[in-house]
Amino acid sequence: MKRLLLTGWLIILVVGAFALTGLGETYTVASDTTWPPFEWTDTAGNFYGFDLDAIRMIAIVEGFDVQIVSYDWDIIFDDVGIGRVDIGASGATITEAREQKVDFSDPYWTSNQAVIVRADSGLNIVTALSGGHTVGAQTETTGANWIKDNLIANGVDVKLAEYPLYPLAVLDLINGNIDAVIQDEPASRASAVVDPRLAIVGVIETGETFGFFVAEGDPKGLLPLINDGVKKLQASGAWDNLIRAYMGTDQAKVEAAWKESKHYLDEGDVDAFAQSLADLANQ
């Protein structure tokens, strides 16, 4: 669930675009690269994140190439749906509404919503989501929709502040402009790791599942490749190492580990890449 507001519907297409070379057909991968630990970018244009390394590794084991492009969350489903880009890899919850536009892979991740507050606020999950408090969330995310559908619609005294990007909501929370933020649990934990002024006060069991996504009808036949690639990575242990690398680790350590491990990707050795990334990120 993420985004990157740009002028109109334009995308950042080549800044830091990552392409594996020499493997076969090249497919563009759209991602809202503002949402650690699933996807983010640095000032040099390097792309990091669980989703992005997963799709890179899938491409290697299935024999195709990928080029990653930063994309505005607000249009990512529309543009993948009409084939403007080939694959979406952006921490996307599988929902009925989104399935009207795109086709999803088999679920690769299960997540819940977590509520974060300022550590010194004295709030808990009940008081943070009531009593006239303001909760931030990114527009058109499952976190924002959960507040609307389960609290506001039922008369709970809580306000929702919607943001184009989750990092803006977290910044407003740190600065005291809102009282809490609701987002997927791994992203909330990443926020708390980065800034000790934040704390998770509770998890809402929503049981959401994430999927990669392609144009409706899968005209390029990508879903069988993606699903098979995930299974191969899970069987080899590379998937578990990817989880170990990205979940609960320090973002700066991951970036350094990725740069040191990237040569394994260039060589097509996904198992060595994932092992190295996990080991170095956890040192």
C-alpha positions as CSV (number, residue, x, y, z in Angstrom):
1,M,0.0,0.0,0.0
2,K,2.0,3.0,-1.0
3,R,2.4,5.8,-3.6
4,L,4.5,8.6,-5.0
5,L,2.7,11.7,-6.2
6,L,4.0,13.0,-9.5
7,T,2.8,15.5,-11.9
8,G,-0.4,14.3,-13.4
9,W,-0.1,10.6,-14.2
10,L,3.5,10.6,-15.2
11,I,5.9,8.0,-13.7
12,I,9.5,8.0,-12.9
13,L,10.6,5.5,-15.5
14,V,14.3,5.2,-15.6
15,V,15.8,6.7,-12.5
16,G,17.6,3.8,-10.9
17,A,15.7,1.3,-13.1
18,F,17.2,-2.2,-12.4
19,A,17.4,-4.7,-15.2
20,L,18.8,-8.2,-15.1
21,T,20.6,-8.9,-18.3
22,G,20.8,-11.7,-20.7
23,L,18.0,-13.8,-19.4
24,G,15.2,-13.4,-22.0
25,E,12.0,-11.3,-22.4
26,T,12.1,-8.1,-20.3
27,Y,9.1,-7.1,-18.3
28,T,8.5,-3.8,-16.5
29,V,7.7,-4.0,-12.8
30,A,5.7,-1.1,-11.2
31,S,6.2,-0.4,-7.5
32,D,5.4,2.4,-5.2
33,T,8.8,2.6,-3.7
34,T,8.0,4.5,-0.5
35,W,7.1,1.7,1.8
36,P,9.9,-0.2,3.7
37,P,10.4,-3.1,4.2
38,F,8.5,-4.1,1.0
39,E,9.9,-1.5,-1.4
40,W,11.9,1.7,-1.2
41,T,14.6,3.6,-3.0
42,D,17.6,5.7,-2.1
43,T,18.9,9.0,-3.5
44,A,21.2,7.1,-5.9
45,G,18.2,5.3,-7.4
46,N,18.9,1.8,-6.0
47,F,15.7,-0.2,-5.4
48,Y,15.4,-2.2,-2.2
49,G,12.7,-4.3,-0.6
50,F,11.2,-7.7,0.0
51,D,8.9,-7.5,-3.0
52,L,11.5,-6.1,-5.4
53,D,14.2,-8.7,-4.5
54,A,11.5,-11.4,-4.7
55,I,10.5,-10.4,-8.2
56,R,14.2,-10.1,-9.3
57,M,14.9,-13.6,-8.0
58,I,11.7,-15.0,-9.6
59,A,12.9,-13.6,-12.9
60,I,16.2,-15.3,-12.6
61,V,14.8,-18.8,-11.8
62,E,12.1,-18.5,-14.4
63,G,14.3,-17.1,-17.2
64,F,13.1,-13.6,-17.9
65,D,14.4,-10.1,-17.2
66,V,12.8,-7.3,-15.1
67,Q,13.0,-3.5,-15.1
68,I,11.7,-1.9,-12.0
69,V,10.0,1.5,-12.2
70,S,8.8,3.8,-9.4
71,Y,5.1,4.3,-9.7
72,D,2.3,6.4,-8.2
73,W,0.1,4.2,-6.0
74,D,-3.0,6.0,-7.2
75,I,-2.6,4.7,-10.8
76,I,-0.7,1.5,-10.4
77,F,-3.7,-0.8,-10.6
78,D,-5.1,1.0,-13.6
79,D,-1.9,1.0,-15.5
80,V,-1.0,-2.6,-14.8
81,G,-4.6,-3.5,-15.6
82,I,-4.4,-2.0,-19.1
83,G,-0.9,-3.3,-19.8
84,R,1.0,0.0,-19.6
85,V,3.4,-1.9,-17.3
86,D,3.6,-5.7,-17.0
87,I,3.8,-6.6,-13.3
88,G,2.9,-4.9,-10.1
89,A,5.1,-5.6,-7.0
90,S,4.0,-3.2,-4.3
91,G,2.8,-4.8,-1.1
92,A,-0.7,-5.0,-2.6
93,T,-3.5,-6.6,-0.6
94,I,-5.7,-8.8,-2.7
95,T,-9.2,-7.3,-2.6
96,E,-12.3,-7.8,-4.7
97,A,-12.2,-4.2,-5.9
98,R,-8.7,-4.6,-7.2
99,E,-9.5,-7.9,-8.8
100,Q,-11.9,-6.0,-11.0
101,K,-8.8,-4.3,-12.6
102,V,-6.0,-6.8,-12.4
103,D,-5.2,-10.5,-11.9
104,F,-3.3,-11.5,-8.8
105,S,-0.7,-14.2,-8.2
106,D,-1.1,-16.8,-5.5
107,P,-0.8,-15.0,-2.1
108,Y,2.9,-14.7,-1.0
109,W,2.4,-12.8,2.3
110,T,-0.2,-12.6,5.0
111,S,-0.4,-9.4,7.0
112,N,-2.4,-7.6,9.7
113,Q,-2.9,-3.9,10.5
114,A,-0.8,-2.4,13.3
115,V,-1.3,0.8,15.1
116,I,1.7,3.0,16.0
117,V,1.8,6.0,18.3
118,R,4.4,8.2,19.9
119,A,6.1,6.2,22.6
120,D,5.5,8.9,25.2
121,S,1.8,9.4,24.3
122,G,0.3,7.0,26.9
123,L,-2.1,5.7,24.3
124,N,-3.1,2.1,23.8
125,I,-4.9,0.5,20.9
126,V,-8.3,1.3,22.3
127,T,-7.7,4.9,23.3
128,A,-5.7,5.7,20.1
129,L,-8.7,4.7,18.0
130,S,-11.3,6.6,19.9
131,G,-11.9,9.7,22.0
132,G,-11.7,12.1,19.1
133,H,-8.1,11.1,18.2
134,T,-6.8,11.5,14.7
135,V,-5.4,8.4,12.9
136,G,-3.3,8.7,9.8
137,A,-3.2,6.4,6.8
138,Q,-2.4,6.5,3.2
139,T,-5.3,7.1,0.8
140,E,-6.8,4.0,-0.8
141,T,-5.1,1.5,1.5
142,T,-6.6,-1.2,3.6
143,G,-5.6,0.7,6.7
144,A,-7.6,3.7,5.7
145,N,-10.5,1.6,4.6
146,W,-10.5,-0.3,7.9
147,I,-10.9,2.9,9.9
148,K,-13.7,4.0,7.6
149,D,-15.6,0.7,7.5
150,N,-15.1,-0.5,11.1
151,L,-14.9,2.7,13.2
152,I,-16.3,5.8,11.5
153,A,-19.2,3.9,9.9
154,N,-20.2,2.6,13.3
155,G,-20.1,5.9,15.0
156,V,-16.8,5.6,16.9
157,D,-15.4,9.1,17.7
158,V,-12.2,9.0,15.7
159,K,-10.9,11.1,12.8
160,L,-9.1,9.8,9.7
161,A,-6.3,11.9,8.2
162,E,-5.4,10.6,4.7
163,Y,-2.0,11.1,3.1
164,P,-0.6,10.5,-0.4
165,L,2.3,8.6,1.2
166,Y,2.6,6.7,4.4
167,P,6.0,8.3,5.3
168,L,4.1,11.7,5.5
169,A,1.6,10.2,7.9
170,V,4.5,8.8,10.1
171,L,6.2,12.2,10.0
172,D,3.1,14.0,11.1
173,L,2.8,11.5,14.0
174,I,6.4,12.1,15.1
175,N,5.7,15.9,14.9
176,G,2.6,15.6,17.0
177,N,0.1,16.6,14.3
178,I,-1.8,13.3,14.5
179,D,-2.2,10.7,17.3
180,A,-1.7,7.4,15.6
181,V,-1.0,5.7,12.2
182,I,-2.5,2.5,11.0
183,Q,-0.7,0.4,8.4
184,D,0.4,-3.1,7.6
185,E,2.3,-4.7,10.5
186,P,5.7,-5.2,8.8
187,A,5.8,-1.5,7.7
188,S,4.8,-0.4,11.2
189,R,7.6,-2.5,12.7
190,A,10.0,-1.0,10.2
191,S,8.9,2.5,11.3
192,A,9.5,1.7,15.0
193,V,12.9,0.2,14.2
194,V,14.0,3.4,12.4
195,D,12.6,5.8,15.0
196,P,12.5,4.8,18.7
197,R,10.1,7.7,19.4
198,L,7.4,5.4,17.9
199,A,5.8,2.3,19.4
200,I,3.3,-0.3,18.2
201,V,0.4,-0.5,20.7
202,G,-1.6,-3.2,19.0
203,V,-2.3,-5.4,16.0
204,I,-5.7,-5.7,14.3
205,E,-6.1,-9.2,12.9
206,T,-7.3,-8.6,9.4
207,G,-5.6,-11.6,7.8
208,E,-4.9,-9.7,4.5
209,T,-2.9,-11.5,1.8
210,F,-0.5,-9.8,-0.6
211,G,0.0,-10.8,-4.3
212,F,1.9,-9.7,-7.3
213,F,-0.4,-8.6,-10.1
214,V,-0.7,-8.4,-13.9
215,A,-3.2,-7.2,-16.5
216,E,-6.6,-8.7,-16.3
217,G,-6.6,-12.0,-18.2
218,D,-2.8,-12.3,-17.9
219,P,-2.3,-11.8,-21.6
220,K,1.5,-12.4,-21.3
221,G,1.2,-15.6,-19.3
222,L,3.2,-14.2,-16.3
223,L,1.2,-15.6,-13.4
224,P,2.3,-19.2,-13.8
225,L,5.9,-18.1,-13.9
226,I,5.5,-15.9,-10.9
227,N,3.7,-18.6,-8.9
228,D,6.3,-21.2,-9.9
229,G,9.1,-18.9,-9.1
230,V,7.9,-18.3,-5.6
231,K,7.6,-22.1,-5.0
232,K,11.1,-22.6,-6.2
233,L,12.5,-19.9,-3.9
234,Q,10.6,-21.4,-1.0
235,A,11.8,-24.9,-1.7
236,S,15.5,-23.8,-1.9
237,G,15.4,-21.7,1.3
238,A,16.0,-18.4,-0.5
239,W,12.5,-17.2,0.4
240,D,13.1,-17.7,4.1
241,N,16.5,-15.9,3.8
242,L,14.7,-13.0,2.1
243,I,12.3,-12.8,5.0
244,R,15.2,-12.9,7.5
245,A,16.9,-10.1,5.6
246,Y,14.0,-7.6,5.4
247,M,11.7,-8.2,8.3
248,G,12.7,-6.5,11.6
249,T,16.1,-5.4,10.4
250,D,17.7,-2.0,10.2
251,Q,17.1,-0.3,6.9
252,A,20.6,1.1,6.6
253,K,22.1,-2.3,7.3
254,V,19.9,-3.8,4.6
255,E,21.0,-1.2,2.1
256,A,24.7,-1.9,2.8
257,A,24.1,-5.6,2.7
258,W,22.3,-5.4,-0.6
259,K,25.1,-3.5,-2.2
260,E,27.6,-6.0,-1.0
261,S,25.5,-9.0,-2.1
262,K,24.2,-7.6,-5.5
263,H,27.0,-9.3,-7.5
264,Y,25.3,-12.7,-6.8
265,L,22.2,-11.4,-8.5
266,D,24.2,-10.3,-11.5
267,E,25.7,-13.8,-11.6
268,G,22.2,-15.4,-11.4
269,D,22.8,-17.1,-8.0
270,V,19.7,-16.4,-6.1
271,D,20.5,-18.7,-3.2
272,A,23.9,-17.1,-2.5
273,F,22.3,-13.6,-2.8
274,A,19.6,-14.3,-0.3
275,Q,21.9,-16.0,2.1
276,S,24.5,-13.2,1.9
277,L,21.8,-10.5,2.2
278,A,20.3,-12.1,5.3
279,D,23.6,-12.8,7.0
280,L,25.0,-9.3,6.4
281,A,21.7,-7.5,7.3
282,N,21.6,-9.3,10.7
283,Q,25.2,-8.6,11.7
